[in-house]
Amino acid sequence: MAISLEGKTLADRIKEEVRQKTARYRETLGKVPGLVAVLVGDNKASQVYVRSKQKACQDLGLFSEVHAYAGDISQVMLLGKIEELNRRDEVDGILVQLPLPSQIDPFAVICALSPEKDVDGLHPFSLGTILANKPGFRPCTPLGVVEMLREYKIPIEGRDVVVIGRSLLVGKSLAAMLTNENGTVTTCHSRTRDLDKVCSRADILVAAMGKEAFVKPEFVKPGAAVIDVGINSVSDPARVKAYFGDDEKRQKDLQTKGYTLVGDVHPAAFERAGAMTPVPRGVGPLTIAMLMKNTLTAFERRRAGS
Ligand code: NAP
């Protein structure tokens, strides 16, 4: 049975550090880190994500604003808004919640961010610093995964690492970051042949594909570390039973919320892995914690001269 890699515990510690440093800056400089979230349209999931980021800012004492725009805003108008935020001194970090409506090119909007305020780490400058292995903002979810491996002292150097998924937000950035950590990294995607065989060589297997319980226990090398980035909501009682048996907590989720969360890895892989992230409370909580940490870092670089 794998040890459970508890992202929630690590995330709480990182957030506590941000809270304490923020309180110190408030006392010594009379200023705190500031984060603005830009939200376009009425995508429900985006609204939930932005609210939870804003709540984290409030809990930790950061200054935060949400700039919400109607779904039919033009690209030119939105770029103008980003320009205003780039100029505002009390704004250290700007995050543009994706996806954006179809009339807007997300790449153009991300490129318009000042790289020094790119706390989501998606600007081409930030991505370039990953490839160059130089300091810069890292996307929050991959950064959380690397922190998790460090926290649990899971060695990366020289190990065979397989990352399933090649989005900029997660898979491709993470693969480059793990290469920088001297892992021998293979990136898989929807055209990869014999995915099960490729995965079964991995000492560290990361699943970031958005496919419910797709990675079966037999994909996992016995004793491997498995990082499950996927977050999928399941409401079908038969599938919940297939994944979790009669687990009381999952049955309660179904009754109270109407769904429970499952990752991209089948929960039965816990029996085979040496260490594995649970879903929820694994990678998920780290993403917001890393956003808070990146915002603090942006503040320190801009104001505290560190
Ligand atoms: P994405 O942009 O949809 O990318 C999915 C990737 O998975 C693509 O590269 C795709 O390959 C690959 N893929 C899809 N089906 C596959 C298959 N059958 N075999 C192999 N590869 C396959 O998703 P994302 O934004 O990277 O997110 C991935 C997952 O992570 C989602 O479940 C998302 O909810 C979750 N997520 C979690 C957090 C967090 O905080 N924990 C943050 C971000 C995302 P192609 O490139 O060939 O299409």
Boltz pocket constraint, residues with backbone or C-beta under 6 A from the ligand:
constraints:
  - pocket:
      binder: B
      contacts: [[A, 141], [A, 164], [A, 165], [A, 166], [A, 167], [A, 169], [A, 170], [A, 171], [A, 188], [A, 189], [A, 190], [A, 191], [A, 192], [A, 195], [A, 207], [A, 208], [A, 209], [A, 210], [A, 211], [A, 228], [A, 229], [A, 230], [A, 231], [A, 232], [A, 283], [A, 284], [A, 285], [A, 287]]
      max_distance: 6.0
